[in-house]
Amino acid sequence: DVQLQASGGGLVQAGGSLRLSCAASGFTFDDYAIGWFRQVPGIGREGVSCFRSSDGSSYYADSVKGRFTISSDDAKNTVYLRMHSLKPEDTAVYYCATDRNVCRYRLGASREYDYWGHGTLVTVSS
């Protein structure tokens, strides 16, 4: 079974940094892409970034470009989201998701990802 485990959330002051991890299992890592999404209550899931290990391609939402970096450790089947210069508006539950035919030429919408892990809460205080 495809499984994703997101971790690394927490409370941080504005301007600070966090690293989120998404540990994947149950599928061939190179055949899929991993996306990060975030959600605040009452608002739909917003795409943050995605990464395709097979070709190293990555995409970012405009709101996080230059502040967030996505990368992978293929040996650990884990994708990381390094978040710097955090702002209060980055506060959300962050989810990782995966599917085969995503993160090709663009980040993609949440509906394009079939497999989701549980979220991890990121709170940025002002």
N, C-alpha and C positions, 0 to 999 in steps of 0.2 A: 504494500500500500504506500502511496505517496504520503509522506509526512514532512511537515515543516515546523520547526520550533524557533520562534523568535525570542530573543532575550536582549538584555542590556539597557532597558529603559530605566528611568529614574527621575529624580528632581535635580535640576541644575539651574544656576542663575543665568540670566541673559548674558550673552557673550561667551558662555562656556561651551564645553564640548562633551559629546557622548559617542560611544560606538555601539551600534546595534549589530547583533549577529542573527543569522538565519541558518540553522543547521538543517540540512535536507537529507532525506533517506527514502528508499523505496523506488528509486528511479535512476536512470543513467544521467548523471549530472550534465554531461556535455550535450545531451539531446534536448535539454530544457533551458529556459531562461528564468531568472528570478526577478521579481518586481517587488518594490516596496511601495506601500500605500499608507495613507494616514486618514484618520477619521475623528472628527469632533462630533459631539452629540447634536443631532438634528441636521447634519450635513452629510452628504454622500462621501464616499471614499475618494480621496484625491491621490492621484498618482504622484509619486515622489521621484523614483528612479528605477531603472531596470538594468540588468546585466546579463549578457549571453556569454557563457564561458567558452563556447566553441570558437568564437572569433574575437572575443574580448570587447565586443561593442557594448556601449553603455549610453543611456539617455537620462536626462534630468528635467524635472519641471523647472520652469523659469524662476519660480519662487525660491529654489534652493541652489541654483547654479552658482558655482564659485564658493559655496559654503559646505556642501555635502559631497562626499566621494564614495562611490560604490566599488567594491573589489571582491575578489573571491580567493579562497584557499581550496583548490581543487582536491588536494589530498585529504582535506577534512570535509569536503562537500558542504562548505559553509560560505555564505556571502555576507559581507560586512557593509554596513552603512556608517561611515564616519561623518559625524555632524559637528560642524564648527560654527562659531559666531551665532549661536542659537538665539532665537528671538521668542518672545512670549507667544507670538502667533504660530510657532512651530509646535506648541502644545497640542497633543493628540495621542490617540492610540495608534501605534504603528504596526502594520501587518506586512508579512512577506507572503508572496504568492508565486505560483509557478504554472507554467504550461509550455507546450512545445512551440507553438507558432505565435509567439509574442516577442516583443522587444526586437522587432525587425524594422529598422528604419525610424522607429518612434517608440515612445514610452507605452502607449496603449491604454485603454480604459480598463477599469476593474472587471467589467463583464467579460473581458477576453481571457481572464485567468480562471481556470477551473479549480485549482487546488490552493487552499488557504491554510495558514497556521493561525494559532491564537495570537492575539495582539500583545504588545508590550507598551506600557504607558510612558510617555515622555511628557514631563511637566517643566516648563521653563518659566521661572519667576522673574518678575521685573525688578 
